[in-house]
């Protein structure tokens, strides 16, 4: 039996886990899972206490995307029946922020499909963000695709706190998921927002026929990128997409993946994101012993669980909602 608690202590002492130890986490016997999670929780508690950050998405532009990402219902190769519409107006973005504030959500995420934003779309987001910051004081995360440096600077000046651009998978596996842009294109956007002074958010999708080594490489790549926030999505395969019918995950393995990301990225916000309801199922609460952030409400083209269930889950766990937003870790 691996001494998971000792491994967590070493991580807290500043050591990096080896590749063999990372593999052992993903291969952890189910009977040791609770001890593995205890180690992950020890790390999580040291940096974030029992606080949970809440995030909410508004799908500001749906479908109409020229990219060919195999997981996405909004892509050019998808036949899934999703709503398609151009960028919503400023007032719609502000109404979404008002709802987020009412729900004690710390970070409001403005997400738009497409390869990258037009100047008109940037103008709409900037106008809305300025008013949202003034009226509600929410942290704003934008996710608009590949950014030009000058666009990143404008978003920063408007008050955007964070920008999401997921690496999604490992560099090695990336060509199997999409060919309309490269892995390096994604990394470049993350670096662009960092240079503009925006906090970088970048994460992954687990369950896309990747290997365990791919998952380890993802976690280490995000550490190298110094992503402040790491959303861990679990594939919710949608009919009409190239990955339709893919079903590789079980709840216990998902928990091991979350633990891995915590052991490799101990000081970072780790968010249980899309697909948690259908993949973690009844084990969702256990995920928050490794992660310290979740989305509430619906995702882009799939539904989340009832918001009241999320709040009840946090209450039952004895965790505190971090409504103050992106605070510094307590350690």
C-alpha positions in Angstrom: 0.0 0.0 0.0 1.3 3.4 -1.0 1.6 5.9 1.9 -0.6 8.5 0.4 -0.5 10.8 3.5 3.3 10.8 3.5 3.1 11.7 -0.2 0.8 14.6 0.6 3.2 15.8 3.3 6.1 15.8 0.8 4.0 17.8 -1.6 3.2 20.3 1.2 7.0 20.5 1.9 7.5 21.6 -1.7 8.4 18.4 -3.4 7.1 17.3 -6.8 5.7 13.8 -7.2 7.5 11.5 -9.6 6.0 10.0 -12.8 5.8 6.7 -11.0 3.9 8.2 -8.1 1.6 10.0 -10.5 0.8 6.7 -12.2 0.2 5.1 -8.8 -2.4 7.7 -8.1 -4.4 6.9 -11.2 -3.9 3.1 -10.5 -4.8 3.5 -6.8 -6.8 0.4 -5.7 -10.4 1.3 -4.8 -9.9 0.1 -1.3 -7.2 2.9 -0.8 -9.3 5.6 -2.4 -10.4 7.3 0.8 -6.8 7.5 2.1 -5.7 9.0 -1.3 -8.5 11.6 -0.9 -7.5 12.3 2.6 -4.0 13.2 1.4 -5.5 15.4 -1.4 -7.7 17.0 1.2 -4.8 17.7 3.5 -3.2 19.6 0.6 -6.4 21.4 -0.3 -7.1 22.4 3.3 -3.6 23.8 3.8 -4.1 26.3 0.9 -7.8 26.9 0.8 -9.3 25.7 4.0 -12.9 24.5 3.6 -13.9 27.3 1.2 -15.5 26.5 -2.2 -15.4 28.9 -5.1 -18.6 29.1 -7.2 -18.6 29.9 -10.9 -21.5 30.4 -13.3 -21.5 30.3 -17.1 -23.4 32.4 -19.6 -23.3 31.0 -23.1 -22.9 34.3 -24.8 -22.7 32.9 -28.3 -23.8 29.4 -29.3 -22.8 27.2 -32.2 -21.6 28.7 -35.5 -18.1 27.5 -34.8 -15.7 26.7 -37.6 -13.5 24.5 -35.4 -13.7 20.6 -35.6 -13.2 19.7 -31.9 -14.4 16.1 -31.5 -16.1 16.6 -28.1 -18.0 19.8 -28.9 -21.7 20.0 -29.9 -21.1 23.5 -31.3 -18.3 22.5 -33.7 -18.5 22.5 -37.5 -18.5 18.7 -37.6 -21.3 18.2 -35.0 -24.8 17.3 -36.0 -26.1 17.7 -32.5 -29.3 19.8 -32.3 -28.0 22.8 -30.3 -29.3 26.4 -30.3 -27.3 28.7 -32.5 -27.2 32.4 -32.0 -24.8 35.3 -32.4 -23.3 37.2 -29.4 -26.0 38.3 -27.0 -26.4 42.0 -26.2 -24.9 43.9 -23.3 -28.2 43.8 -21.3 -28.4 40.0 -21.5 -24.8 39.7 -20.1 -25.7 42.1 -17.3 -28.9 40.1 -16.4 -26.8 37.0 -16.1 -24.4 38.8 -13.8 -27.3 39.9 -11.6 -28.4 36.3 -11.3 -24.9 35.2 -10.4 -24.7 37.8 -7.7 -28.0 36.7 -6.3 -26.7 33.1 -6.1 -23.6 34.2 -4.3 -21.4 33.2 -7.2 -17.9 34.6 -7.0 -16.9 34.3 -10.7 -19.1 35.0 -13.7 -17.9 33.4 -16.8 -18.7 34.9 -20.2 -18.2 32.2 -22.8 -18.6 32.5 -26.6 -18.2 29.8 -29.3 -15.9 30.4 -32.3 -12.2 30.4 -33.1 -11.8 33.9 -31.7 -13.7 37.1 -31.1 -14.5 39.8 -33.6 -13.9 43.4 -32.6 -17.6 44.0 -32.3 -17.9 41.0 -29.9 -15.0 42.4 -27.8 -16.8 45.7 -27.7 -20.0 44.1 -26.4 -18.1 42.2 -23.7 -16.1 45.2 -22.6 -19.2 47.4 -22.3 -21.0 44.8 -20.2 -18.0 44.0 -18.0 -17.5 47.7 -17.0 -21.1 47.9 -15.8 -21.0 44.5 -14.1 -17.9 45.4 -12.2 -19.5 48.7 -11.1 -22.9 47.3 -10.1 -22.0 43.8 -8.7 -18.3 43.6 -8.1 -18.1 40.1 -9.5 -14.9 38.5 -10.7 -15.2 38.2 -14.5 -13.7 35.3 -16.5 -14.0 35.6 -20.3 -13.7 32.6 -22.7 -13.8 33.9 -26.2 -11.3 31.7 -28.1 -7.9 32.6 -29.5 -7.0 36.2 -28.6 -4.8 38.8 -30.2 -2.5 40.6 -27.8 -4.3 43.9 -28.3 -7.6 42.3 -27.5 -6.2 40.8 -24.3 -5.0 44.3 -23.3 -8.5 45.8 -23.9 -10.2 43.1 -21.8 -7.7 43.7 -19.0 -8.3 47.5 -19.1 -12.1 46.8 -19.0 -11.8 44.8 -15.8 -11.7 41.2 -16.9 -10.0 39.3 -14.1 -9.4 35.9 -15.7 -9.4 34.4 -19.1 -10.1 30.7 -19.8 -8.6 28.8 -22.7 -8.3 25.1 -22.0 -5.5 23.0 -23.3 -8.2 20.2 -23.2 -5.8 17.3 -23.6 -2.1 16.5 -23.9 0.1 17.8 -26.7 0.6 14.3 -27.9 -3.2 13.5 -28.0 -4.3 16.8 -29.4 -4.3 15.9 -33.1 -6.7 13.1 -32.3 -9.2 15.6 -30.9 -9.0 18.5 -33.4 -7.0 19.5 -36.4 -8.3 23.0 -37.0 -5.9 24.5 -34.5 -2.8 23.2 -32.7 -2.0 22.6 -29.1 0.6 25.4 -29.4 -2.2 27.8 -30.5 -3.9 27.2 -27.2 -0.7 27.6 -25.2 0.0 30.9 -27.0 -3.4 32.3 -26.0 -2.7 31.4 -22.4 0.6 33.2 -22.6 -1.0 36.2 -24.3 -3.4 36.8 -21.5 -0.7 36.3 -18.9 1.4 39.0 -20.6 -1.6 41.3 -20.5 -1.9 40.9 -16.7 -5.0 38.7 -16.8 -5.1 35.6 -14.5 -4.9 32.5 -16.7 -7.5 29.7 -16.5 -6.8 26.5 -18.4 -8.0 23.0 -18.0 -8.7 19.6 -19.5 -11.4 17.2 -20.6 -10.9 13.7 -19.3 -12.4 10.6 -21.0 -11.5 11.4 -24.7 -9.6 8.1 -25.3 -6.4 9.5 -23.8 -3.9 7.4 -21.9 -3.0 7.7 -18.3 0.3 9.2 -19.3 -1.6 11.8 -21.3 -3.5 12.8 -18.1 -0.2 13.1 -16.2 1.2 15.2 -19.0 -1.9 17.5 -18.9 -1.5 18.1 -15.1 2.3 18.8 -15.5 1.7 21.1 -18.6 -0.7 23.2 -16.6 1.8 23.4 -13.7 4.4 24.6 -16.3 1.9 27.2 -17.7 1.2 28.4 -14.1 -2.5 28.4 -14.7 -4.2 29.9 -11.6 -7.4 28.0 -12.2 -7.7 24.5 -13.6 -11.2 23.3 -14.7 -11.3 19.5 -14.8 -14.1 18.4 -17.2 -15.2 14.8 -17.6 -16.5 14.0 -21.1 -20.2 14.1 -21.4 -20.4 12.5 -24.8 -23.1 14.1 -27.0 -24.8 12.3 -29.9 -23.8 13.9 -33.2 -20.2 14.6 -32.2 -17.2 12.5 -33.2 -16.8 11.2 -29.6 -20.5 10.2 -29.3 -20.8 6.9 -27.4 -17.5 7.2 -25.6 -17.9 6.0 -22.1 -14.6 5.3 -20.5 -15.0 6.7 -17.0 -16.3 5.6 -13.6 -16.8 7.8 -10.5 -13.9 6.3 -8.6 -11.4 6.9 -11.5 -12.7 10.5 -11.7 -11.8 11.0 -8.1 -8.3 9.7 -8.7 -7.9 12.1 -11.5 -9.0 15.0 -9.3 -6.5 13.8 -6.6 -3.7 13.7 -9.2 -4.3 17.3 -10.2 -4.3 18.4 -6.6 -1.0 16.5 -5.8 0.7 18.0 -8.9 -0.9 21.5 -8.6 -1.2 21.9 -4.9 -1.7 25.7 -4.7 -4.1 26.2 -7.6 -7.8 26.4 -7.9 -9.1 23.1 -9.2 -12.6 23.2 -10.4 -14.9 20.2 -11.0 -16.5 21.2 -14.3 -18.6 19.9 -17.1 -19.7 16.3 -16.9 -19.4 16.0 -13.1 -23.1 15.0 -12.7 -23.0 12.2 -15.2 -19.5 10.9 -14.4 -19.1 11.4 -10.6 -22.8 10.7 -10.0 -23.4 10.0 -6.3 -19.7 10.5 -5.5 -19.8 14.2 -6.4 -19.3 15.4 -2.8 -16.1 13.4 -2.5 -14.6 15.4 -5.4 -14.5 18.5 -3.2 -12.0 16.9 -0.9 -9.5 17.4 -3.8 -11.0 20.3 -5.7 -12.0 23.6 -4.3 -14.3 25.0 -7.0 -17.4 24.1 -9.0 -19.8 25.5 -11.6 -23.4 26.0 -10.5 -26.2 25.9 -13.0 -26.0 24.7 -16.6 -23.0 24.4 -18.9 -22.8 25.4 -22.5 -25.0 22.8 -24.2 -25.6 20.4 -21.3 -27.6 20.8 -18.1 -26.1 20.8 -14.7 -27.9 19.5 -11.6 -30.4 21.7 -9.8 -28.7 24.6 -8.1 -30.3 23.8 -4.8 -28.6 20.4 -4.9 -25.2 22.0 -5.1 -25.9 24.3 -2.2 -27.2 21.4 -0.1 -24.1 19.4 -1.0 -21.9 22.2 0.2 -23.9 22.6 3.4 -23.8 18.8 4.1 -20.0 18.8 3.6 -19.7 21.7 6.1 -17.9 23.8 3.4 -18.1 27.5 3.2 -18.9 29.4 0.0 -16.1 31.8 -0.9 -18.3 34.6 -2.1 -15.5 37.1 -1.7 -14.1 35.7 -5.0 -10.5 35.0 -5.8 -8.8 35.4 -2.5 -5.2 34.4 -1.7 -4.8 30.9 -0.3 -4.9 30.8 3.5 -1.5 29.0 3.8 
